[in-house]
Amino acid sequence: MTPTQDTIRLTTAQAIIRWLSNQFIEVDGQEMRLCGGGFGIFGHGNVTCLGEALHGVQDDLPLYRGQNEQSMGFAAAGYAKQWLRQRFMFCTASAGPGTSNLLTSAALAHANRLPMLLLCGDTFLTRLPDPVLQQMENFNDPTFGVNDAFKPVVRYWDRITHPAQVVQSLPAAIATMLDPADCGPAFLGLPQDVQGWTYDYPTVFFEKKVHRIRRQSPDADEVADATATLAGAKRPMIIAGGGVQYSRAVAELTAFAEAHQIPVVETIAGRANMLATHPLNIGPIGVTGSDSANAIAETADVIVAVGTRLQDFTTGSWTAFAKDAQFISVNAARHDAAKHMSLPVVGDAKLSLTALTDALDYAAPTAWVTTAQDKRRAWDDYVAANVSHGNRPNSYAQAIGVVNDLCDPRDRVVAAAGGLPAEVTANWRTLDIGTVDVEFGFSCMGYEISGAWGARIAQSEQEPDKDTIVFIGDGSYLMMNSDIYSSVLSRKKLIILVLDNGGFAVINKLQNNTGNESFNNLIADCPTIPAPFGVDFEAHAASQGAIAETVSNPSELGEAFSRAKASDRTHVIVMKVDAYEGWTTEGHAWWEVGTPHITDSDRVRAAHEDWESSRSKQRKGV
C-alpha cells in the first residue's frame, strides 16, 4: 500500500506567505528570517487574497505601508544593500498601474544586482470578466499584459497560473535572489482569481529551511594565470567594487593589498571598502573620482578588478587606462569577469582573493607605491580645501564636509543621481567600512529618501543607535519625498539634508559644458515658467511630520546637524547651494556623451571638438 503524503489545503496566496515565513538564513552566527517583511500598497488586485494571507503573519513578516509603489521598491533595494544581499524584502502592488509603478525600482535592483521579491496582481486567468479595470488589452495576444514588461528588468519572472506552481516557482525565485552571480529581483505575477484558488500542498513544503549563500571557489588554472601575470607587474593596481562588500571580503581585500603592496582604488559602489586613512587607499576612480586614483590608472600595467562590473563612470568610458594594460577580473559572475579581454577569475571574492594571496610571491615596486601615496596626499589636500567654508558660496562639498566631521563613524550615508553622487564620492572621507550607499548603478532620482528608509529599517535591526543620513537635491526631493512621512509613521528616523540649487543644476552644468545655453533645467531658465519661485521645503517636510529647519550657511548646518543627531524623529535640514560655483572641479575622467556633430552654434561646435579630442584614449572593446 502506497503511503499517503500529508497535505494542507491553502489558497495560492496563503501558500506563498506561509512558505516565505519559514525561510531562514544565518548571518554572523545568528539565525533570522530570510525575508525581513515587505512593503505594500493594496488595491483590488492584491487586497482580498494576498492581504488576507499577510494579515495572519504580520508579526513574522511585518508589512510597511507604502505611499508610492516605485518608492517601495527603492526602499526594498536600500534594505537589501544594508544587509549586503543576505536578506530581502518583498513588494506587493495591485494590478495595472500599481504594478507598473514598480518597473523603475525593479530596473534599479537589476542594475545594482540586488534581491527583491515582487508579488504583483495580474488579470484573471479565466478571462471571464474581461476586459477588467486597469487591464491592458493586446488584440493579437491575450496572454500578453503589463506584467510582461518586467521581463527585461528582473532576473526571474513567472506568472502563477495554477496553485501548484508555487511549489516550483518560489524556491526558484529565492535561489536566483541568493545566487551571487545571478542576484537580482524576482517577479511573480498573481492573477486575481488564482490567488484565491486552493490546492492540497504537501506539508513538507512548509518546513523550516535555512539557506546559505553559495561561495564558488575559483578555478586553479585561472588563479595560476592571474598570479603569473601579476608576478611580472611593474605598476599594479586594484579596483575594489561593491562585490567586495557583498562577498564580505573586505578583510581579504585588505590582506591581499597589504601582502603584495598593491595600491587600491574604489568604484562608486565600492566606496567604504577601505578607510580613508589606509595607506594603500588611493581614492575613488573614474568620472566622479580623484586625481590620485585616475593618475595611477593611466599608467598601471596590471589591473585587478574585484567585484565590479566596470561601468563607464568607473572606466571613464574606457579612457582611464593605458591601452595595453592587462585586466584581471575577479567576479562571481562570468559575464563581468570576461569583460575587455580580462583574465577571468570566476569565483567568490573572499575565496578568490585568499587563493591569489596564497599563490603570489610578489610585492609591487616601492617607487610605484610611493608615487601613488604621494598623489593621494595631494588629493586629500585638495578635498580639505574643497570642503572648507568661509567667504564662498554654499556648495555640496561644504555640506558634505560638515556632516563628515560631525557624524558617527558607523552612520550610513545615502545619495543618488544628480550632482551629489559625484560630490559624495569625491569628497567623503570613509570613517568605517560599509557605511556609504551612493546609488549610481541606475542613477535613479528619488531613491535617496526611499532607499534610506529601507536602509534605516535594516539598520535598526543591526545598529539601532546609529543614523542614516540622506544627501538630496531639490530636484530629486520634488520627484519623490513621501517616505519622509513613511519614516515618521514607522518611527525609522532619518537625517535628510535638502540642498537646494534651484533645479536640475548638474544637468545644467553638463548642458553648459557642452556649449549649450541653460534651458529647462534650472527653474529660472524654463521658458514655460513666467514667474519662477522656490519651494518652502521646510514647511513641506514639516507637514509630513518631520522636524524641519532652514539654515543659511555651513556653520549653521553644523549646528542643525547636531540637533538632528540628538533628535528621535526624522529631521530635515534645508540649505541653498549655488548652482554654478563650488562644484568639485578636479578628479574627473572623460565621459562619453553624445554631442551634436553639426550645429549652427560656434560654442556647441567647439565643445564637441574638445569633447571628441579625448576619444583617442578610448580602449576599443579590449
C-alpha positions as CSV (number, residue, x, y, z in Angstrom):
1,M,0.0,0.0,0.0
2,T,1.4,3.4,-1.0
3,P,1.8,5.7,2.0
4,T,-0.2,8.9,1.7
5,Q,1.5,12.3,1.7
6,D,0.4,14.7,4.4
7,T,-1.1,17.8,2.9
8,I,-2.7,21.1,3.9
9,R,-5.3,22.9,1.9
10,L,-4.4,26.6,1.3
11,T,-5.1,29.3,-1.2
12,T,-2.2,30.3,-3.5
13,A,-1.7,33.5,-1.6
14,Q,-1.7,31.7,1.8
15,A,0.8,29.2,0.5
16,I,3.2,31.9,-0.8
17,I,3.2,33.7,2.6
18,R,3.4,30.6,4.7
19,W,6.4,29.4,2.7
20,L,8.1,32.8,2.9
21,S,7.7,33.0,6.7
22,N,9.5,29.6,7.0
23,Q,12.7,30.6,5.1
24,F,15.7,31.5,7.2
25,I,19.4,32.4,6.9
26,E,22.3,32.5,9.2
27,V,24.0,35.9,9.4
28,D,27.1,36.2,11.6
29,G,26.1,33.2,13.7
30,Q,22.5,34.4,14.2
31,E,19.6,32.7,12.5
32,M,16.9,35.0,11.2
33,R,14.2,35.1,8.6
34,L,15.5,35.5,5.1
35,C,12.7,37.9,4.3
36,G,12.6,40.9,6.5
37,G,8.9,41.6,5.6
38,G,7.5,43.7,2.9
39,F,6.3,47.0,1.5
40,G,2.7,47.1,0.3
41,I,0.0,49.2,-1.2
42,F,-3.3,47.3,-1.5
43,G,-5.7,47.5,-4.4
44,H,-8.3,45.3,-5.8
45,G,-5.5,43.2,-7.4
46,N,-3.9,42.1,-4.1
47,V,-6.0,43.1,-1.1
48,T,-8.6,40.4,-0.9
49,C,-6.4,37.3,-1.1
50,L,-2.7,38.3,-0.6
51,G,-3.8,40.9,2.0
52,E,-5.8,38.2,3.9
53,A,-2.7,35.9,3.9
54,L,-0.4,38.7,5.1
55,H,-2.7,39.7,7.9
56,G,-2.1,36.4,9.7
57,V,1.7,36.7,9.8
58,Q,2.2,40.4,10.5
59,D,4.4,39.7,13.4
60,D,6.7,37.4,11.4
61,L,6.7,39.3,8.1
62,P,5.9,43.0,9.0
63,L,4.2,44.9,6.2
64,Y,5.2,48.5,5.8
65,R,2.5,50.7,4.2
66,G,3.9,52.4,1.1
67,Q,3.0,55.8,-0.3
68,N,4.1,55.1,-3.8
69,E,4.9,51.7,-5.5
70,Q,8.2,52.9,-7.0
71,S,9.4,54.2,-3.7
72,M,8.5,50.9,-2.1
73,G,10.9,49.2,-4.5
74,F,13.6,51.7,-3.7
75,A,13.1,51.0,0.0
76,A,13.4,47.3,-0.6
77,A,16.7,47.9,-2.5
78,G,18.0,50.1,0.3
79,Y,17.2,47.3,2.8
80,A,19.0,44.6,0.7
81,K,22.0,46.8,0.3
82,Q,22.3,47.4,4.1
83,W,22.0,43.7,4.7
84,L,24.7,43.0,2.0
85,R,22.2,41.0,-0.1
86,Q,21.8,38.4,2.8
87,R,18.2,39.4,3.4
88,F,15.5,40.9,1.2
89,M,12.0,42.5,1.4
90,F,9.0,41.8,-0.9
91,C,6.9,44.4,-2.5
92,T,3.2,43.8,-3.2
93,A,1.2,46.0,-5.6
94,S,-2.2,45.8,-7.2
95,A,-2.9,45.1,-10.9
96,G,-2.3,47.7,-13.6
97,P,-0.6,51.0,-12.7
98,G,0.1,49.8,-9.1
99,T,2.3,47.1,-10.5
100,S,3.7,49.1,-13.5
101,N,4.9,51.7,-11.0
102,L,7.4,49.1,-9.8
103,L,9.2,48.9,-13.1
104,T,11.7,51.6,-12.4
105,S,12.6,50.2,-9.0
106,A,12.9,46.7,-10.5
107,A,15.4,48.1,-13.0
108,L,17.3,49.8,-10.2
109,A,17.6,46.5,-8.3
110,H,18.6,44.7,-11.5
111,A,21.3,47.2,-12.3
112,N,22.6,47.1,-8.8
113,R,22.3,43.2,-8.6
114,L,20.0,43.4,-5.5
115,P,17.4,40.9,-4.3
116,M,13.8,41.9,-4.2
117,L,10.7,39.8,-4.5
118,L,7.8,41.4,-6.4
119,L,4.3,39.9,-5.6
120,C,2.0,41.7,-8.1
121,G,-1.6,41.4,-9.1
122,D,-2.5,40.2,-12.5
123,T,-5.6,39.9,-14.7
124,F,-8.0,37.0,-14.2
125,L,-6.7,33.7,-15.6
126,T,-10.2,32.6,-16.7
127,R,-10.8,35.8,-18.6
128,L,-14.5,35.5,-17.8
129,P,-14.8,39.2,-16.7
130,D,-12.5,40.6,-19.4
131,P,-11.8,43.4,-20.1
132,V,-11.4,44.3,-16.4
133,L,-10.4,47.5,-14.7
134,Q,-6.8,48.6,-15.5
135,Q,-6.3,45.7,-18.0
136,M,-4.1,46.4,-20.9
137,E,-5.6,44.5,-23.9
138,N,-3.4,43.2,-26.7
139,F,-5.7,42.3,-29.5
140,N,-3.5,39.6,-31.0
141,D,-2.2,38.1,-27.8
142,P,-4.5,37.9,-24.8
143,T,-1.7,36.4,-22.6
144,F,0.5,39.5,-23.0
145,G,-0.1,42.2,-20.4
146,V,1.5,44.9,-18.3
147,N,3.3,42.4,-16.1
148,D,5.3,41.1,-19.1
149,A,7.1,44.4,-19.2
150,F,9.0,43.2,-16.2
151,K,10.8,40.5,-18.1
152,P,13.8,42.7,-19.1
153,V,14.3,44.2,-15.6
154,V,14.1,41.1,-13.4
155,R,16.3,38.1,-13.0
156,Y,13.4,35.7,-12.5
157,W,9.8,36.0,-13.9
158,D,6.8,33.8,-13.6
159,R,3.0,34.1,-13.8
160,I,1.3,31.7,-11.4
161,T,-1.5,30.1,-13.5
162,H,-2.2,27.2,-11.0
163,P,-1.7,27.0,-7.3
164,A,0.6,24.0,-7.6
165,Q,3.2,26.1,-9.4
166,V,4.4,27.9,-6.3
167,V,6.0,24.6,-5.2
168,Q,8.4,25.0,-8.0
169,S,8.4,28.8,-8.6
170,L,9.1,30.1,-5.1
171,P,12.3,28.1,-4.5
172,A,13.5,29.0,-8.0
173,A,12.9,32.7,-7.2
174,I,14.8,32.6,-3.9
175,A,17.6,30.6,-5.5
176,T,18.0,33.4,-8.1
177,M,17.9,36.1,-5.5
178,L,20.6,34.4,-3.4
179,D,22.9,33.5,-6.2
180,P,26.0,35.8,-6.2
181,A,26.3,35.6,-10.0
182,D,22.6,36.0,-10.9
183,C,21.3,38.1,-8.0
184,G,18.6,40.5,-8.8
185,P,14.8,41.0,-8.4
186,A,12.3,38.2,-8.9
187,F,8.8,38.8,-10.1
188,L,5.7,36.7,-9.5
189,G,2.5,37.7,-11.4
190,L,-0.5,36.6,-9.3
191,P,-3.8,36.5,-11.3
192,Q,-6.6,37.7,-9.0
193,D,-8.6,34.6,-9.3
194,V,-5.7,32.2,-8.9
195,Q,-4.6,34.0,-5.7
196,G,-7.8,32.6,-4.0
197,W,-7.8,29.2,-5.6
198,T,-7.0,26.3,-3.3
199,Y,-4.7,23.3,-3.5
200,D,-3.6,20.5,-1.2
201,Y,0.0,21.3,-0.7
202,P,2.5,18.8,0.8
203,T,3.1,19.9,4.4
204,V,6.8,19.2,4.0
205,F,6.9,22.1,1.6
206,F,6.4,24.5,4.5
207,E,9.0,23.0,6.8
208,K,11.7,25.5,8.1
209,K,14.6,25.9,5.7
210,V,17.9,27.6,6.5
211,H,19.5,29.0,3.3
212,R,23.2,29.6,2.6
213,I,24.7,31.9,0.0
214,R,26.9,30.0,-2.3
215,R,30.7,30.7,-2.3
216,Q,32.1,29.5,-5.6
217,S,35.8,28.5,-5.4
218,P,37.9,29.9,-8.3
219,D,39.4,27.6,-10.9
220,A,43.0,26.7,-10.1
221,D,44.2,27.4,-13.7
222,E,42.6,30.8,-13.7
223,V,44.3,31.7,-10.4
224,A,47.6,30.5,-11.9
225,D,47.2,32.7,-15.0
226,A,46.4,35.7,-12.8
227,T,49.3,35.2,-10.5
228,A,51.7,34.7,-13.4
229,T,50.6,38.0,-14.9
230,L,50.7,39.8,-11.5
231,A,54.2,38.5,-10.8
232,G,55.6,40.5,-13.7
233,A,53.7,43.7,-13.0
234,K,55.7,46.9,-12.6
235,R,52.7,49.2,-11.8
236,P,49.8,47.0,-10.5
237,M,46.5,48.4,-9.2
238,I,43.4,47.0,-7.6
239,I,39.9,48.3,-8.4
240,A,37.6,47.4,-5.5
241,G,33.9,47.3,-6.4
242,G,30.7,46.7,-4.5
243,G,31.0,43.0,-4.8
244,V,33.8,43.1,-2.3
245,Q,31.3,44.0,0.4
246,Y,28.6,41.7,-0.8
247,S,31.1,38.8,-0.5
248,R,32.1,40.1,3.0
249,A,35.6,40.1,1.6
250,V,36.8,43.5,2.9
251,A,39.4,41.8,5.2
252,E,40.6,39.6,2.4
253,L,40.9,42.6,0.0
254,T,43.0,44.5,2.6
255,A,45.1,41.4,3.3
256,F,45.8,40.9,-0.4
257,A,46.7,44.5,-0.9
258,E,49.0,44.7,2.1
259,A,50.7,41.3,1.4
260,H,51.7,42.5,-2.1
261,Q,51.7,46.3,-1.5
262,I,49.3,47.0,-4.3
263,P,47.5,50.3,-4.4
264,V,43.7,50.2,-4.2
265,V,41.1,52.5,-5.8
266,E,37.4,52.3,-5.3
267,T,34.4,52.4,-7.5
268,I,31.2,54.3,-6.6
269,A,29.6,51.1,-5.4
270,G,32.8,50.1,-3.7
271,R,33.2,53.2,-1.6
272,A,33.9,52.3,2.1
273,N,35.8,49.1,1.2
274,M,38.7,50.8,2.9
275,L,39.1,53.6,5.4
276,A,40.2,56.9,4.0
277,T,43.3,56.7,6.2
278,H,44.5,53.3,4.9
279,P,47.9,53.9,3.3
280,L,47.0,51.8,0.2
281,N,43.7,53.5,-0.4
282,I,44.5,55.9,-3.3
283,G,40.9,57.2,-3.7
284,P,37.9,56.8,-5.9
285,I,38.4,56.2,-9.6
286,G,36.7,57.4,-12.7
287,V,34.4,60.2,-13.9
288,T,33.4,61.0,-10.3
289,G,36.8,60.0,-8.9
290,S,40.0,61.6,-7.7
291,D,43.1,62.9,-9.3
292,S,45.1,60.3,-7.4
293,A,43.2,57.3,-8.5
294,N,42.9,58.4,-12.1
295,A,46.6,59.3,-12.3
296,I,47.8,55.8,-11.3
297,A,45.1,54.2,-13.5
298,E,46.5,56.0,-16.6
299,T,49.9,54.2,-16.1
300,A,49.0,50.9,-14.4
301,D,50.1,47.9,-16.4
302,V,48.1,45.2,-14.5
303,I,44.7,46.0,-13.0
304,V,43.0,43.6,-10.7
305,A,39.2,44.4,-10.8
306,V,37.4,42.8,-7.9
307,G,33.6,42.7,-7.7
308,T,32.9,45.4,-10.2
309,R,31.0,45.4,-13.5
310,L,33.3,48.2,-14.8
311,Q,30.6,50.7,-15.5
312,D,31.5,53.7,-17.7
313,F,31.8,56.0,-14.6
314,T,34.5,53.7,-13.3
315,T,36.4,53.4,-16.6
316,G,36.0,56.9,-17.9
317,S,34.2,55.3,-20.8
318,W,37.3,53.2,-21.1
319,T,39.7,56.1,-21.4
320,A,41.1,55.9,-17.9
321,F,43.6,53.2,-18.6
322,A,46.6,52.5,-20.8
323,K,45.5,50.7,-23.9
324,D,48.0,47.9,-23.2
325,A,47.0,47.4,-19.6
326,Q,46.1,43.9,-18.7
327,F,42.9,43.4,-16.6
328,I,42.4,40.5,-14.2
329,S,38.7,40.4,-13.2
330,V,37.7,38.6,-10.1
331,N,34.0,38.2,-10.1
332,A,31.3,35.6,-9.2
333,A,29.6,36.4,-12.5
334,R,31.2,35.1,-15.6
335,H,29.6,37.9,-17.6
336,D,31.5,40.5,-15.6
337,A,34.8,38.5,-15.3
338,A,35.2,38.3,-19.0
339,K,34.9,42.0,-20.0
340,H,37.5,43.8,-22.1
341,M,39.7,40.7,-22.6
342,S,40.3,40.3,-18.9
343,L,42.0,37.3,-17.5
344,P,38.9,35.9,-15.6
345,V,38.9,34.6,-12.1
346,V,35.3,33.4,-11.8
347,G,34.5,32.9,-8.2
348,D,33.7,34.3,-4.8
349,A,35.7,37.4,-3.9
350,K,36.7,36.2,-0.5
351,L,37.8,32.8,-1.7
352,S,39.5,34.1,-4.8
353,L,41.4,36.9,-3.0
354,T,42.6,34.3,-0.4
355,A,43.8,32.0,-3.2
356,L,45.6,34.8,-5.0
357,T,47.3,36.0,-1.8
358,D,48.5,32.5,-1.0
359,A,49.7,31.8,-4.6
360,L,51.5,35.0,-5.2
361,D,55.1,35.7,-4.1
362,Y,55.3,39.3,-5.1
363,A,55.4,42.9,-3.9
364,A,54.9,45.9,-6.1
365,P,57.9,48.2,-6.6
366,T,58.3,50.6,-3.7
367,A,58.7,53.6,-6.1
368,W,55.3,52.8,-7.6
369,V,53.6,52.6,-4.2
370,T,55.3,55.8,-3.0
371,T,54.1,57.7,-6.2
372,A,50.5,56.5,-5.6
373,Q,50.6,57.6,-1.9
374,D,52.1,61.0,-2.8
375,K,49.2,61.6,-5.2
376,R,46.7,60.6,-2.6
377,R,48.1,63.1,-0.1
378,A,47.8,65.8,-2.7
379,W,44.2,64.8,-3.3
380,D,43.5,64.9,0.4
381,D,44.8,68.4,0.5
382,Y,42.5,69.4,-2.4
383,V,39.5,67.8,-0.7
384,A,40.3,69.6,2.6
385,A,40.3,72.9,0.8
386,N,37.2,72.0,-1.3
387,V,35.0,71.2,1.7
388,S,36.2,74.2,3.8
389,H,33.8,77.1,4.1
390,G,34.2,80.8,4.6
391,N,33.7,83.6,2.1
392,R,32.4,81.4,-0.7
393,P,29.0,80.4,-2.0
394,N,27.4,77.5,-0.3
395,S,28.2,74.2,-2.1
396,Y,27.5,70.5,-1.9
397,A,31.2,69.8,-0.9
398,Q,30.9,72.1,2.1
399,A,27.8,70.4,3.3
400,I,29.5,67.0,2.9
401,G,32.5,68.2,4.8
402,V,30.3,69.5,7.7
403,V,28.5,66.2,8.1
404,N,31.7,64.2,7.6
405,D,33.2,66.0,10.6
406,L,30.2,65.6,12.9
407,C,28.7,62.2,12.1
408,D,29.3,58.9,13.9
409,P,31.8,56.6,12.1
410,R,29.0,54.0,11.8
411,D,26.3,56.3,10.5
412,R,25.2,55.4,6.9
413,V,25.3,57.9,4.1
414,V,22.8,57.7,1.2
415,A,22.9,59.6,-2.1
416,A,21.7,59.0,-5.7
417,A,21.6,60.8,-9.0
418,G,22.1,64.4,-9.8
419,G,25.3,66.1,-8.7
420,L,25.6,64.6,-5.2
421,P,26.9,61.2,-6.2
422,A,30.0,62.8,-7.7
423,E,30.4,65.2,-4.8
424,V,29.9,62.5,-2.1
425,T,32.2,60.0,-4.0
426,A,35.0,62.6,-4.4
427,N,34.8,64.4,-1.0
428,W,33.5,61.9,1.6
429,R,36.2,60.5,3.8
430,T,35.3,57.0,4.8
431,L,35.2,56.7,8.6
432,D,34.2,53.0,8.8
433,I,33.6,50.0,6.5
434,G,30.4,49.7,4.6
435,T,28.9,53.0,5.6
436,V,28.3,54.6,2.1
437,D,25.4,53.9,-0.3
438,V,25.7,56.0,-3.4
439,E,23.2,54.6,-5.8
440,F,24.8,55.0,-9.2
441,G,24.1,51.6,-10.8
442,F,20.8,53.0,-12.2
443,S,21.5,56.6,-11.1
444,C,17.9,57.0,-10.1
445,M,16.4,60.2,-8.9
446,G,14.0,59.6,-6.0
447,Y,16.0,56.7,-4.5
448,E,17.5,58.9,-1.8
449,I,14.8,59.2,0.8
450,S,13.0,55.9,0.0
451,G,16.2,53.9,-0.2
452,A,17.3,55.5,3.0
453,W,14.0,54.5,4.7
454,G,14.6,50.9,3.7
455,A,18.2,51.1,4.8
456,R,17.1,52.6,8.1
457,I,14.7,49.7,8.7
458,A,17.6,47.3,8.2
459,Q,20.0,49.5,10.2
460,S,17.5,49.4,13.1
461,E,17.7,45.6,13.1
462,Q,21.6,45.8,13.3
463,E,22.7,49.1,14.8
464,P,19.6,51.0,16.1
465,D,21.7,53.6,17.8
466,K,23.3,54.8,14.6
467,D,21.8,57.2,12.0
468,T,21.0,57.1,8.3
469,I,21.9,60.4,6.6
470,V,20.5,61.5,3.3
471,F,22.0,63.9,0.9
472,I,19.4,65.0,-1.7
473,G,19.0,67.9,-4.2
474,D,15.8,69.8,-4.6
475,G,15.1,68.1,-8.0
476,S,15.2,64.6,-6.5
477,Y,13.2,65.8,-3.5
478,L,10.4,67.1,-5.7
479,M,10.4,63.9,-7.6
480,M,9.9,61.6,-4.6
481,N,9.6,62.7,-1.0
482,S,6.6,60.9,0.6
483,D,8.7,58.5,2.5
484,I,9.6,61.3,4.9
485,Y,6.0,60.6,6.0
486,S,6.7,56.9,5.9
487,S,9.8,57.3,8.1
488,V,7.9,59.3,10.7
489,L,4.9,56.9,10.7
490,S,7.1,53.9,11.2
491,R,9.5,55.6,13.6
492,K,12.5,55.0,11.5
493,K,14.4,58.2,11.9
494,L,16.3,59.8,9.0
495,I,18.5,62.8,8.9
496,I,17.8,64.5,5.5
497,L,19.9,67.3,4.0
498,V,18.0,69.0,1.2
499,L,20.5,71.1,-0.8
500,D,18.5,73.4,-3.0
501,N,20.2,74.8,-6.1
502,G,17.1,75.8,-7.9
503,G,16.5,72.9,-10.3
504,F,18.5,70.2,-12.1
505,A,21.8,72.0,-11.7
506,V,24.2,69.2,-12.5
507,I,22.5,68.6,-15.9
508,N,22.5,72.4,-16.4
509,K,26.3,72.2,-15.8
510,L,26.6,69.4,-18.4
511,Q,24.4,71.4,-20.8
512,N,26.8,74.4,-20.4
513,N,29.9,72.3,-20.6
514,T,28.8,71.0,-24.0
515,G,28.3,74.6,-25.3
516,N,24.6,74.7,-24.9
517,E,22.6,77.6,-23.3
518,S,20.9,76.9,-20.0
519,F,17.4,75.6,-20.9
520,N,14.7,73.8,-18.9
521,N,17.0,72.6,-16.1
522,L,17.1,75.4,-13.6
523,I,13.7,76.7,-12.6
524,A,14.8,80.2,-13.7
525,D,15.7,79.0,-17.2
526,C,12.4,77.4,-18.1
527,P,10.6,79.4,-20.8
528,T,7.2,78.0,-19.8
529,I,7.5,79.4,-16.3
530,P,6.6,83.1,-16.4
531,A,7.3,83.9,-12.7
532,P,9.8,81.4,-11.1
533,F,9.6,80.8,-7.4
534,G,11.1,78.3,-5.0
535,V,9.5,75.7,-2.8
536,D,9.3,76.0,1.0
537,F,11.0,72.7,1.7
538,E,11.0,73.2,5.4
539,A,7.2,73.7,5.6
540,H,6.7,70.8,3.2
541,A,8.8,68.4,5.3
542,A,7.2,69.6,8.5
543,S,3.7,68.9,7.0
544,Q,4.8,65.2,6.8
545,G,5.6,65.1,10.5
546,A,9.3,65.7,10.3
547,I,11.3,68.2,12.4
548,A,12.4,70.7,9.8
549,E,14.6,73.8,9.7
550,T,16.3,76.0,7.2
551,V,19.9,77.2,7.5
552,S,21.8,79.9,5.7
553,N,25.4,78.6,5.7
554,P,27.6,75.6,6.6
555,S,28.2,76.8,10.1
556,E,24.5,76.9,10.8
557,L,24.3,73.5,9.1
558,G,26.7,72.0,11.6
559,E,24.6,73.3,14.5
560,A,21.4,72.0,12.9
561,F,23.0,68.6,12.3
562,S,24.0,68.3,15.9
563,R,20.3,68.9,16.8
564,A,19.3,66.3,14.3
565,K,21.6,63.8,15.8
566,A,20.0,64.4,19.2
567,S,16.5,64.1,17.8
568,D,14.4,60.9,17.9
569,R,12.4,61.8,14.8
570,T,13.2,62.3,11.1
571,H,14.9,65.7,10.9
572,V,15.1,67.7,7.6
573,I,17.7,70.4,7.1
574,V,17.4,72.7,4.1
575,M,20.2,74.8,2.7
576,K,20.5,76.7,-0.5
577,V,23.6,76.0,-2.6
578,D,25.0,77.8,-5.6
579,A,24.0,76.3,-9.0
580,Y,27.2,77.4,-10.7
581,E,30.0,77.9,-8.1
582,G,31.5,75.4,-5.8
583,W,31.4,72.2,-7.9
584,T,34.3,69.8,-7.4
585,T,36.4,70.7,-10.4
586,E,39.3,68.2,-10.0
587,G,39.4,64.4,-10.2
588,H,37.2,63.8,-13.3
589,A,37.9,61.3,-16.1
590,W,36.5,61.7,-19.6
591,W,32.9,60.5,-20.0
592,E,31.3,59.7,-23.4
593,V,28.1,61.7,-24.0
594,G,26.5,62.3,-27.4
595,T,27.3,65.8,-28.7
596,P,26.0,67.3,-31.9
597,H,28.2,66.5,-34.9
598,I,26.7,69.5,-36.8
599,T,25.3,72.7,-35.3
600,D,24.8,76.4,-36.0
601,S,26.3,77.3,-32.7
602,D,30.0,78.1,-32.6
603,R,30.1,77.2,-28.8
604,V,28.4,73.8,-29.3
605,R,30.8,73.1,-32.2
606,A,33.8,74.0,-30.2
607,A,32.6,71.9,-27.2
608,H,32.0,68.9,-29.5
609,E,35.5,69.2,-30.9
610,D,37.0,69.5,-27.4
611,W,35.0,66.6,-26.1
612,E,35.9,64.4,-29.0
613,S,39.6,65.2,-28.7
614,S,39.9,62.7,-25.8
615,R,38.4,59.8,-27.7
616,S,41.8,58.7,-29.0
617,K,42.5,57.4,-25.5
618,Q,39.5,55.1,-25.5
619,R,40.1,51.3,-25.5
620,K,38.1,49.9,-28.3
621,G,36.4,47.0,-26.5
622,V,39.6,45.3,-25.5
